[in-house]
Each structure stands twice: as structure tokens, then as C-alpha cells.
Amino acid sequence: MIRLDHFVINIDNDMEKLKALKRRIEPMGFPFEPTWGKGTKGFQVANVWIGLQYLEMVWLKKKDGGGWKADWVEKYNNGHRGIIAIYLMTDRLDEIREELRSRGINVSEPERISFRWFFGLLKKTMPWRSIFTEPIPGTDLQICFGELDGPDIMEKMKAYMVPNAADNGIEGIREATVKGNFSEEAWAYIQKLFPEAQLKENCLTYDMGTTRLSFKSFDTPGLNVELKAITSNKDYLGKSFEVENLKVVL
């Protein structure tokens, strides 16, 4: 099993922008509480929950990042804003890591996200392991894989997936499409990451069953990501919102 899980987005340390985002997206069925995410003295997260998937919007409160991923902290401090990682959840993390290595892809050892909170007296460790591939050439976007510590973790986590657009009939994100002016090197790297993906003209699609990840090559510069959310509520169809270079469409 592999599925889309979450999307890490670097944003400005600007609560007024987040309040404006809240006012914009809640009438579309996306409830949002910007202060409810995890954080330390050095970083803060705000989540937009969409079923089992979510946007993980991150900003730094201090230059050292307060326990956030070191290379992402460096890119943030160098001005990076926008999507920096797409997370796929799996139940065979170690196998996937070996498969990636066998195809010549540099991938990290499995690691856990942990950080200190409550004035540094307590340490919080997330109940999953992650592996990180190198960014797609010519971009800052990384594909990451995670595995929960056990099958019961998801049920426990659902209590924290609030407020959730699922309560308004927005069931989840079914497809993520990465659009960019990919070089030949980048295109070859993507195909190495996902050798089972189907290529049709300028689009490479990795179908995971319940979710899909696609890459489309365009002549226009830059990179952006579009997420297709599924809803049973007809009042929300056709609506969309953007956070930096990521767009959510119903």
C-alpha cells in the first residue's frame, strides 16, 4: 500500500496572512485553525486537514528552526517559499528504501521527527519513520515516504485531524499533479523514482489505487502543484484556493 499523505509548504511567519487564508477557505468547506499545529520556539506548523491528507504549512520563528529538518531550515532561511516535500505513506518502508537504492537513488536512512517543547523540558517524537530522496533536479521538491509504527496509530491520530474538511463532505485528495519545466535529467530521475508510472505524451502518472501522483512537463518556468480534492457536496464543486505555489481544486 502506498498513498498520498501530506504536502509540506514553507510559508511566511505572518499570522495576518493565515487569518486571511482562514476567511477565504472556510466558506469553501475547509475548516482551519492556524494555531493548532505542532511547534517549538523555533518553528510552527498550521495544518489544513482534508480527510486523511493534509497541507502542512511551516514557518520559522527563529533562524535555527528549533528542531525542524536542518536542510529545510537552511532553504527557508535562504528565502524558499512554497512546496518543499510530497509525502507518501506506505506499509513497507524498508523495502521501498532498498528498491530506491537498487535503482541508484540516494535515499536517507529511516528517521523520526522529534522536537522539544514546553520550554524544552519535554521531547515529542512522531509515531512514524520517514525516508527522504534528493530533490528533483532543478527544483527544491523532495519525495518522501513514511510508515506508521503500527496499524492502530492511524485510528489514534484521527482524533487530532481536526478541524477536518471531511466533516463537510470533502473526502480527501485523490490526485496531486506536479507541473514544471523539467529538464531531461529531472524527467529521468522521476522515472527512476516511479518506474511503474505510465507515460503519456508530457504526463507521467503513478497510480497507487486510491490516490495518484502525476508529473507534467511544461515550457513555462517554475514549479507548481495542483491537488484534486473529492467532495460529495455539489455546493463546493469548482471552487479552489492557493497557498504559495500549491493549488487545491474541488
C-alpha positions as CSV (number, residue, x, y, z in Angstrom):
1,M,0.0,0.0,0.0
2,I,1.2,3.5,-0.9
3,R,-0.9,6.6,-0.9
4,L,-0.7,10.4,-0.9
5,D,-0.4,11.6,2.7
6,H,0.7,15.3,3.1
7,F,2.3,18.2,1.5
8,V,5.0,20.3,3.2
9,I,4.8,24.0,2.3
10,N,7.1,26.8,3.5
11,I,5.2,30.0,4.3
12,D,5.9,33.4,5.8
13,N,5.8,34.0,9.5
14,D,2.7,36.1,9.1
15,M,-0.4,35.4,11.2
16,E,-2.4,38.0,9.3
17,K,-1.9,36.0,6.1
18,L,-3.1,32.9,7.8
19,K,-6.2,34.6,9.2
20,A,-6.9,35.8,5.6
21,L,-6.5,32.2,4.4
22,K,-8.9,31.0,7.0
23,R,-11.5,33.6,5.9
24,R,-11.0,32.5,2.3
25,I,-11.2,28.8,2.6
26,E,-13.7,28.1,5.3
27,P,-16.7,29.1,3.1
28,M,-15.4,26.5,0.6
29,G,-15.7,23.7,3.2
30,F,-12.1,23.7,4.5
31,P,-12.2,24.5,8.3
32,F,-8.9,25.8,9.5
33,E,-7.4,26.7,12.9
34,P,-3.9,28.1,12.2
35,T,-2.7,27.9,15.8
36,W,-3.5,24.2,16.3
37,G,-0.4,22.6,14.7
38,K,2.8,21.3,16.3
39,G,5.6,23.6,17.0
40,T,8.5,24.8,19.2
41,K,10.2,28.1,20.0
42,G,11.9,27.8,16.6
43,F,9.1,26.6,14.2
44,Q,5.4,26.4,13.9
45,V,3.0,24.3,11.7
46,A,-0.5,25.0,10.6
47,N,-2.5,22.1,9.1
48,V,-5.4,22.1,6.6
49,W,-6.9,18.7,7.1
50,I,-8.7,17.1,4.1
51,G,-9.8,13.6,5.1
52,L,-6.6,11.6,5.6
53,Q,-4.5,14.0,3.7
54,Y,-3.4,17.5,4.7
55,L,-1.3,20.6,4.0
56,E,1.5,21.0,6.4
57,M,2.3,24.7,6.3
58,V,5.6,25.6,8.1
59,W,7.2,28.8,9.2
60,L,10.2,29.6,11.3
61,K,10.1,31.7,14.4
62,K,13.9,31.5,14.9
63,K,16.7,31.1,12.4
64,D,17.8,27.8,13.9
65,G,14.4,26.3,13.2
66,G,14.0,24.8,16.7
67,G,14.3,21.2,15.7
68,W,12.8,21.3,12.2
69,K,14.6,19.4,9.4
70,A,18.0,21.0,9.1
71,D,18.3,21.2,5.3
72,W,14.7,22.6,5.1
73,V,15.6,25.2,7.7
74,E,18.6,26.3,5.5
75,K,16.4,26.6,2.4
76,Y,13.8,28.5,4.4
77,N,16.4,31.0,5.7
78,N,17.7,31.4,2.1
79,G,14.2,32.5,1.0
80,H,12.5,29.4,-0.1
81,R,8.7,29.6,0.0
82,G,6.2,27.1,-1.4
83,I,6.0,23.3,-1.5
84,I,9.2,21.5,-0.5
85,A,8.0,17.9,0.0
86,I,5.3,15.5,-1.0
87,Y,4.9,12.6,1.5
88,L,3.7,9.2,0.5
89,M,2.5,6.8,3.3
90,T,3.4,3.1,3.0
91,D,3.4,-0.1,5.0
92,R,6.7,-1.3,3.5
93,L,9.2,1.5,4.1
94,D,12.4,-0.6,4.3
95,E,11.6,-2.5,1.1
96,I,11.0,0.8,-0.7
97,R,14.3,2.2,0.5
98,E,16.1,-0.9,-0.8
99,E,14.3,-0.6,-4.1
100,L,15.3,3.0,-4.5
101,R,18.9,2.3,-3.7
102,S,18.9,-0.6,-6.2
103,R,17.9,1.9,-8.9
104,G,20.8,4.3,-7.9
105,I,18.7,6.8,-6.0
106,N,20.3,8.4,-2.9
107,V,17.9,8.0,0.0
108,S,18.3,8.7,3.7
109,E,18.2,6.1,6.5
110,P,14.8,5.8,8.1
111,E,14.5,8.6,10.7
112,R,12.0,10.0,13.1
113,I,10.9,13.6,13.6
114,S,11.4,14.7,17.2
115,F,11.5,18.1,18.9
116,R,11.5,19.6,22.3
117,W,8.6,21.6,23.6
118,F,7.2,23.1,26.8
119,F,10.3,25.3,27.4
120,G,12.5,22.4,26.2
121,L,11.5,20.2,29.1
122,L,9.6,17.6,27.1
123,K,10.5,15.8,23.9
124,K,7.9,14.8,21.3
125,T,8.7,12.0,18.8
126,M,6.3,11.4,15.9
127,P,5.0,7.8,15.7
128,W,6.3,7.1,12.2
129,R,9.6,6.7,10.4
130,S,10.5,8.6,7.2
131,I,12.9,8.4,4.3
132,F,13.9,11.3,2.1
133,T,15.1,11.2,-1.5
134,E,17.1,14.0,-3.0
135,P,15.2,16.9,-4.7
136,I,14.1,16.5,-8.2
137,P,16.9,18.1,-10.3
138,G,16.4,21.8,-10.9
139,T,13.8,22.1,-8.1
140,D,13.6,22.0,-4.3
141,L,10.9,19.4,-4.3
142,Q,11.6,16.1,-2.4
143,I,9.6,12.9,-2.5
144,C,9.4,11.4,1.0
145,F,8.0,8.1,2.2
146,G,6.6,7.4,5.7
147,E,5.4,4.4,7.7
148,L,3.4,4.4,10.8
149,D,4.7,2.4,13.8
150,G,1.6,0.2,13.8
151,P,-1.9,-0.3,12.3
152,D,-3.6,1.2,15.3
153,I,-1.7,4.5,15.1
154,M,-4.0,5.9,12.3
155,E,-7.1,5.4,14.5
156,K,-5.4,7.3,17.3
157,M,-4.2,10.1,15.0
158,K,-7.7,10.7,13.7
159,A,-8.6,12.4,17.0
160,Y,-6.0,15.1,16.1
161,M,-7.1,15.5,12.5
162,V,-9.4,18.4,13.4
163,P,-11.0,20.5,12.2
164,N,-11.4,18.4,9.1
165,A,-12.9,19.1,5.7
166,A,-14.3,15.5,5.8
167,D,-17.0,16.8,8.1
168,N,-18.2,18.9,5.2
169,G,-18.2,16.1,2.6
170,I,-14.7,16.8,1.3
171,E,-13.4,13.3,1.5
172,G,-9.7,13.7,0.6
173,I,-7.1,14.4,-2.0
174,R,-7.2,11.9,-4.8
175,E,-4.5,13.3,-7.2
176,A,-1.5,15.5,-7.0
177,T,-0.1,16.9,-10.2
178,V,3.4,18.5,-10.2
179,K,3.8,20.9,-13.1
180,G,7.2,22.2,-14.1
181,N,9.7,22.8,-16.9
182,F,11.6,19.6,-16.2
183,S,15.0,19.0,-17.7
184,E,15.9,15.7,-19.3
185,E,17.8,14.9,-16.1
186,A,14.8,15.7,-13.9
187,W,12.5,13.6,-16.1
188,A,14.9,10.6,-16.0
189,Y,15.1,11.0,-12.2
190,I,11.3,11.0,-11.8
191,Q,11.1,7.8,-13.9
192,K,13.7,6.2,-11.6
193,L,11.6,7.2,-8.6
194,F,8.5,5.7,-10.1
195,P,9.4,3.0,-12.7
196,E,5.8,1.7,-12.7
197,A,4.4,5.1,-13.7
198,Q,2.7,5.4,-17.1
199,L,4.0,7.9,-19.6
200,K,1.5,9.5,-21.9
201,E,2.8,12.5,-24.0
202,N,4.0,15.1,-21.5
203,C,2.5,13.4,-18.4
204,L,3.9,10.7,-16.1
205,T,1.3,9.2,-13.8
206,Y,1.9,6.9,-10.8
207,D,-1.4,5.2,-9.9
208,M,-1.5,4.0,-6.3
209,G,-5.1,2.8,-6.4
210,T,-6.8,5.2,-4.1
211,T,-4.6,8.1,-5.0
212,R,-2.4,9.2,-7.9
213,L,0.7,11.3,-8.3
214,S,1.4,12.9,-11.7
215,F,4.1,14.9,-13.3
216,K,3.5,17.2,-16.3
217,S,6.2,18.9,-18.2
218,F,5.5,22.5,-19.4
219,D,7.6,25.1,-21.2
220,T,6.8,27.8,-18.6
221,P,9.4,28.4,-15.9
222,G,8.9,27.5,-12.2
223,L,7.1,24.7,-10.5
224,N,3.6,24.4,-9.1
225,V,1.4,21.6,-7.7
226,E,-2.3,21.1,-8.1
227,L,-4.3,18.9,-5.7
228,K,-7.6,17.4,-6.8
229,A,-9.9,17.0,-3.8
230,I,-13.0,14.9,-3.9
231,T,-16.3,16.0,-2.5
232,S,-19.9,14.8,-2.2
233,N,-21.1,18.3,-1.7
234,K,-22.1,19.9,-5.0
235,D,-22.1,23.4,-3.5
236,Y,-18.3,23.2,-3.4
237,L,-17.6,21.9,-6.9
238,G,-15.4,24.1,-9.0
239,K,-14.0,26.1,-6.0
240,S,-10.3,26.4,-5.4
241,F,-7.7,28.1,-3.2
242,E,-3.9,28.6,-3.4
243,V,-1.1,28.6,-0.8
244,E,2.2,29.8,-2.4
245,N,2.7,27.6,-5.5
246,L,0.2,24.9,-4.4
247,K,-3.5,24.9,-5.5
248,V,-6.4,22.8,-4.2
249,V,-9.2,22.3,-6.6
250,L,-12.7,20.7,-6.0
